[in-house]
């Protein structure tokens, strides 16, 4: 054990490993901050550059892009209300609201702290319990997976705002649009209307960019505010003191439990293949809102909400490697690219990897942990420049944002169709906001719907149509009971909010 650890340290402590991590982190932050430029795209583009590198250098470089890219998505989410990556969709709800209040720097700082701490904690969990957690993940079959997704869908009610009905309508639209494309089990096309571009479903990148960015751009260029009662980031009337824009020790210690919870939620979600950072982000956001002392602030500029979203999505990064390293199963699209990187380096992920190349594994584990400190250092420097975005005049800022959105959508699949899809979804989002339909339930439903449908159908196939399978499996039954309690809790909370508003 000690010998392997020392060999891993020897492989890690090389100047080219450090340079690889630094270049990876810089690349990841820049790519992650650009709307539509996904992490998987960045890692894929960087893969050819690793062919001549040593294994630890190559994997460290790609991990730097991965981890920094997931964090980088929070920058554009907070400053311009457009998630740089799908995992940052939940960050928009409170991050952009804080920026409108003139507290953009504070939100950026909290996003950085939450991201780095949650990622570091989940990495430690990964290193200490990789094999044990992988065994736990094997216990989660289609039935348990379906119950977990049902539990996650209760978030829709939690982020529906004042009107639960409007939230459910918005969620229903998300569920409906998620069914477009080829059926995952039988290969039957649905709602494609003969258009081959819709066969693979609606690409998440143009949907998210269209939903969050286009309505805001339309309102800003019209000279109106998306939320008339709030101030946008480009209004010079909002002036806050430097001290007010800093996170106090009291605020940080009060929010730390939320960050810790995000690391745990991210670790659990990360080991389940196919779920991803966006689901972990919304799940931790929902849990945090339910246990918060000030749930009414969520969605209106809650620093705790920013921490919850960022801790959830960054907590996934380390644990997604667990099924890859121990079982050879990639946890998401990015780790699928990393699987290719391992194979290129002559390494076959799986149980034998820990026998034949344990020194390389330890070298990668050291890199995973150190990358977090590099992200913090470079991220802190980047925030000084990122905050300048808030001083740009709207006539300059939003046309640039629109160009970046078009570029990001086109680059995601090299298809002009995705640009048109972004504009159509953007128009839909604009009218949704006009009629008071919240966007968050739509996004949650759209992201979780394929997982929901796949889990349900696989469970019914496995049980030959027997619905009792959902209450005879202990893990599934536990999550269904939690779902019931969650719904009751949310409905009671909505009734209290309604009663208080009537009294006022």
N, C-alpha and C positions, 0 to 999 in steps of 0.2 A: 504493500500500500504506500509506504513512505518513499520507496524507490520510484514507483510510478509517479508520485506527486513531484518528486525532484526532477524527473525526466520531463514532466509537463512544464515545470518552471523553466527548465533549460530551453525548451522549445519556444516558450513565450517570451523570455527576456532576450529579444533580438531587436535591433533597430528597425529592421524592415517590417516586423509585426506592429511596432508602434506607429510607423508611418502609414501602414495599411489601415489601421484603426482610425487615425486622424483623417486621412483622405476619405475614408468611408463615412465618417460622421459628418464632415463638411458637405459631402455630396448628398447624404441622406436628408440633412436639414434643409438644404436648398430645394431639392426635389419635392420633399414632403410639404414645403410651404407653398408650392405652386399648385393652384387648383387643378385637379384632374390628373396630375402626374403621380400616379400611385406608387407605392413602395415596391410592389411586385414588378412594375415596369422598370424602376430604377435598378433593382437587383438583377433583372434579366439583361438589361443593357450592359451592366458591369461584368457579367459572367465571362465574356470572352477575354477580358483583361486578366483573368486569374489563371489562364491555361499554363503559363510559365512560372507561376508562383509556387512556393512550398505550401503544403496543406494548411498549416496553422495560419500562415500569412493570408492565404486566399480566403479561408472561412472567416477570419477576423475582419478582413476588409468588407466582405459581404454582410456580416453581422452588424458592422458599424453603419452601413447604409440602411439596413433593416430597422434597427433600433432608433436611429436618429430620424429616419423617415417617418416612423409612427409618431414620434414627438413633434416633428416639423409641421405636421398637418394642423396642429393647434394654432400656429401663428396666423395663418390666413383666416381660420375659423374665428379667432378672437378679433382681429383687426378689420376684416372686410366682410365678415359674416358668411364666408364660403369655406367649407371644410377642405383643407388641402388633400386629405385622404378620407376614405369612407369611415375610418375609425374615429375621426374627429367630428362626426356629425352631431353627437350629443354635446360637444363643447360649444357649438354655436349658440345654443339656447341661453346660456348664462355669460359666456365669454364676450359675445358681441354686445349684449345688453350692458355689461360693465364698461365696454369701450364707449358706448353712447353716453355714459355718465361721466366720461373723462377719466376712467380708471383702467384704461387699456394696459398700461405698464404693470399695474398690480395683477391683472388677470394673466398677463404673460408670465410674470414671475411665479405665480401659483401653478400655472400649467407646467412650467419647467420643474419646480420642486416636486409636484405630485408625480410627474412622469418619471423622473430619475429615481425617486425613493421607491415607488411601486415596482419599477423595473428591477432595481437592485434587490429588493426583498424577494421578488418572484424568481430572480436568478439564483439567490441563495437557496430557495426552496428547490429549484431545479437541480442544483449541484448535490444537495444533501439527500434528495429523495427521488431521483430520476427513475430508478428501477421500480421502487415501491409505488410511485404515482402511476407509472405505466400499467402496472398490474391492476390498479384501481380503475383506470380508464377502460380496461377490457371488460369490466363488469357493466358498463353502460352500453346497453343494446338499443335497438330501435324503440322499444317501449319506454325505457327510462329517458331516452333522448326526447321523445315526444312530450313526456310529462314536464321535462325541463323547459322546453320551448313554450308550452302552455303557461307555465309559471312566468316566463319572461314576457309573454304577451300582455300580462296584467299591467305592464308599464304603460300601455296605451291609455288606460283609464287614469293613471297617475299624472300623465302629462297632457291631459285633455283641456286644461284650463278650467274656466268657469262652467262650460257646457259639456257635460259628458256625452250628450247626443251628437254634438258636432265633432267631438273627438272620435267617436265610434264611426261616424260617416267618413272622416278622414282616414281612419284605419282601414275601413272597408275598401276605400279606393286603392290604398296601398296593397291590400290582399289581392284585389282584382287585377291590377297591373302586373303583379308578380307572377300571375298564371300565364302570361303571354310567353309563347315559345314552345319548345319541344318538351313533351312529358318525360320526366326523368326515368320512369320505369318501363313504359311501353313504346316510347319514341313517337307518339302521336303529336302532331302540331296543334296548338290551340291559339286562337285569336291572332293568327299571323296574316290572314286575308291575302294569302298568296305571296306575301313579301318575304323573300329569302333572308333579308336582313333581320327579321324578327324571329327567325328559327331558334336562335340561341337565347331568346328572351331579351328583356330590356337591360342594357349595360348599366351597372350601378353608377359608374362615373358620370355620364351625362345626366342621369336622373337626379343625383345629389346636387350637381352643379346647377342644373336648371332650376331645381326646387328652391335652393337657398340663394343663389347669386342673381339670377335674372329678375325676379320680382324686386329685389333691392335696387338693382341697377335702373330698372324702369322708374321706380319712385324717385330715386336720387336725381336722375336726369330730367324728370318732370319738375324738379324743385320742390317735391313734397316728401314727407317722411313716411316711412312704412308704418311706424307706430307714432301717431301724432303727439301722444302724451309724453314721448321720450325724445331725448336729444340724440342725433346721430353723431358718428365719430367725427364728422367733418364740420360740425358747428363750433365756431370759435367762442360762443357764449359760455361753453362749459369750461370752467377753470377750477382746478383742484390744486391744493398745495402739494409740494413734493413729498412732504411727510405723509399726507393722506393717501398718496399713491404708492406707499410702501407697505409691505406685509409686516405687521407687528408680531412679536414673539407669542403674544396671547392668541392672536388669530391663527398662527401656525399650529400651536399646540392643540387648539380647539378643533382644528381640521385634520390633524394627524390620524385619528381613528378612522376617518373616511378614506384616507390614503392607504392605511393598512388593510382596510376591508377591500379596497380595490385590488391590492396585491393578491389577496386570497381568492377573490372572485375571478380575477384574471388568470390565476394559476389553475383553478378548477376548469374554467372555460378553455384555457389554452391546451389542455391535454386531450380535449375532445376534438377529434379531427373534423374540420369543415365548419366550425361555428364562427370563429374569427373575432377580431378586436372590436368591431362595431357592436356586436351582440354583448360582449363583456362590458363595454362602455355604457350602454343603455341599461343593462341589468344592474350594475353598481350605482348608476345614477338614480334608478328607481328605488333600490334598497336604501340609499343614503337619504333620499327625500322622506321616506317613510319613518326613519328613525331620527331625523333632524329636529332640532329645537325650533327651527324657523323654516318649515316647509313652504310657507307662503312666498319666500324669497326665491325659490327655485323657478327658473324661467324668466326672472325679472332682474337678474344680475347678482346671483349668489356666488360668492367666492368658493363656498363649499361645493356648489354644483360643478364648477370648473374642475376642482380637485377630484371629485367623484368620477367625472367623465374621463379625465386624463389618466387617473390611476387605474381605472378599469381597462382602457385599451392598451396602455403600456405594460400592465401586469401580465398580458398575454405573451409578450415577446419571448421570454425565456422558456416557459413551459411548452410552447408549441414545438420546441426541439425535442421534447421527451419522447413522443411517439415516433419521431423521425430517427433519433439516435438508438432507441431501444428496440423498436419494432420494424423500422424501415418504412413507417407510414407517415407521409407528410401531413402536418396538422392544418395547413392552409396553402394558398397559391404560392406564397413567398417561400415557405419551407419546401414546396415541390421544386422550386428553382434551386434551393440549397441542396436538395437531394441530388440534382444534376451536378452541382459543384463537387459534392463528395465523390460521386462516381468518376468524374473527370480526374480527380486526384488519386484514383485507385482505391478508394475507401468504399466499402459496402455497408451502409447503415443497417443495424440490426443487433441482436444479442452478441454475435461474434465480434462486433466492432470493439466491445469492451474487453474482449479477450486478446485480440490481435494488436489493437492500436490504442491501448488505454492511455499511453503517454500523450498521444495527439488529442484524445478526448479531454484530458486534464488541461492541456495547453489551451484548448478552445474554451473550457470553463473559466480559466483565468481571464481570457480575453473578454468573455461575456460580462464579467464583473467590472473590469477596468474600463470598458467602453462607456459605462454609465457615468463615470467621473469625467471622461472626455466630453460626453454629451453635455454635462453640466457646465464645464468650462467654456466650450465653444458656444453653447446655447446662451450663456450669460453675456458673452460678447456680441452675439448676433441680436440680442434683444435691444441693444442700444440703437442699432440701425433699423430694426423692424419697427420700433415705436415711431420712427419718423414718418411712417405711412400715414399716421393719423393727422399730420399737418398738411397733407396734400389737398389742394382744392378739388372739389368734387368733379369739376369739368375735366380735370386731368386724370384723377384717380380712377373713376369708374369706366371710362373708355379703355384704359389699360387693363383693368380687371376683366372687361368683356373680351378683349383680345386674348388674355391668358386663358379664359374659360374656353374659348373656341379652340385654341391651341391644345389645351389639356384634353378636351373631348376628342378631337381628331387623333391626337397622339395615342390615346388609349387603345385604339384598334386600327388606326390608319383608315378610318371610314368616315366619309362626309355625312353618312346617315346619322352618326352619333351627334353631329353638330345640329342637325335638324331636330333630332330627338330632344336635345338640350333645350332648344328654343320652344318646342311644343310643351314640354314639361314645365318650362319656365312660365309660359302663358297660363298653363293650368294652375301653377302655384300662385300666380298673381291674382287670378279670380278666386282661388281658395281663400286667400287673405282678405279679399274684398268682402267675401261673404262670412268672414269670421271663422273659417275652418283652420285649426292649428296644423302646422306642417309636421311637427314631431311625431304624432301618431301614424301619419302616412309613411314616414321614413322607417319607423320601427316595424310596422307591418310588412313593408316591402322587403326589408332585410331578413325578417324572421319567417316570412310566409313559405319560401321553398323548403326550409328546414322543418317547418310545421307539417307541410303536406307530405314530404318524404318520410318523416318519422311515423305519421299516422298510417300511411299506406303500407309501409314495410311491417309495421306492427300487426295490421289486420291480415296481411299475407301470411306472416309467421304464425298467427293464431287461428288461421282459416276463418276469419270473420268473427271470432269470439271477442266481444267487447270487454268481457270480464278480465281479460289479460292486463288491463290497465289498473285493476285494483288487487290483483293477486301477486304482483311484483312489488316487493317492499320499497325499493327506491322510487319507483313510479308512484306508488300510493302516497308516499311521504310528500312528494312534490305536488301532487294533486290536492292533498289536504292543505298544504301551504298556499296553493293557488286560491282555494276557497276562503281561507282566512284573509288573504291579501285583498280579495274582492270586497269582502265585508268591511275591512278596515278602510279601503278607499271610498266606498259608498258612504260610510259613516262620516268620513272626513269631508266629503263633498256636501253632505247635509249640514254639517256644522258651518262650513264656509257660506252656504246659502242663507242659513239662519242669521249669521253675523252681518252679512251684506244687507239683509232686510231690516235689521235693527238699526244699522247706520243710515 
